[in-house]
């Protein structure tokens, strides 16, 4: 049997985003909406599904979830609208900032 797993993003009533993964997207969204779980979305209902993607394995869906959770709001919003050029641009900007050399030599 081929299982399908999903990584998904919700927009909460307060405008924040929640990213998760599941093997039953419809059920999980309903659980968020009804407050079945008392986690992050419980006090931020109603929620709206704004993005999802399917994966062959749970590990792949979890890996996507961890990656997206590390993104800033602009990159998440680019993903929601499918703006891959903007995602790439934001990724390059971050990596350039992280890899910028020190301005001092450390020598005195």
C-alpha positions, 0 to 999 in steps of 0.5 A: 500500500502506498501511503501519502503524507502531507506537509501543510501550512495554516494561516491562523486568525491572528495572522500567524502561520502554523506548519505541520505534517500528517497522513490525513490532511482533511482530518488534521485540518478539522482537528485544528478547526475544532480545537481537538489539540490544545497546541499552538492553533487552539487559541488562534482559530479559525485556521485556513489551509494556505499551502500543502504538498504530498510526500511519499514518506513521513520522513520526507514530510517531516523534513519539509516541515522542519525546513519551512518552520525555519523560514521567515514570514516573507519566504513562507508567503512566497511559498503560499503563492508559489513564487519560486523566484522569490524563495530562491532570492530570499534563500540567497540573501540569507546565505550571503548574510550568513557567509559574510566574512568578518570585517576584522582580522582579529589581529592587534 
